Amino acid sequence: MEYCNTIWDPHTQQQKLQIEKIQRRAARYVSNRYHNTSSVTDMSDLNWAPLEVRRIRYRLIFFYKVIHHLVAIPYSNLLIPVDTRTRHTNPNSFRHIQTSKDCYKYSYFPRSITLWNQLPTTFTTADTVDGFKSIIPVSALIPIFTP
């Protein structure tokens, strides 16, 4: 279920619920509790994070690789550093991409920039990919990106 999730990440609530439903069924199956149980309880018993948070983590790891030239994706015309800083932005923030079309608004770069800009400075200043991965475990992202 995590294959290509950095690029294909549903943005409608209906699509998100359909994917989460698959994970909840899997949790029941793995727990050998097919009926009369809460799938959310099974997921917490298995220490499984919500798929949405896991997709955010993979998206941010890939974004880290893009901005540090570890993958061959041209981005110079898409990622423009923010000129002004506030106490609420990290020093590695990028300017939001303005778009009026949902098909582009919810595509990889616009959504990734929004997520990246929400990260604390300590997350965005990692020296290596492995360092970045260790800084952003799923448990650290849950309070940042879930309501």
ABEGO torsion letter per residue (X at the ends): XABGAAABBBABAAAAAAAAAAAAAAAAAAAGBABGBBAAAAAAAAGBBBAAAAAAAAAAAAAAAAAAGABBBBAAAABBBBABBBAABBAABBBBBBBABAAAAABAAAAAAAAAAABBAAAAABABAAAAAAABBAAAAAAAABX
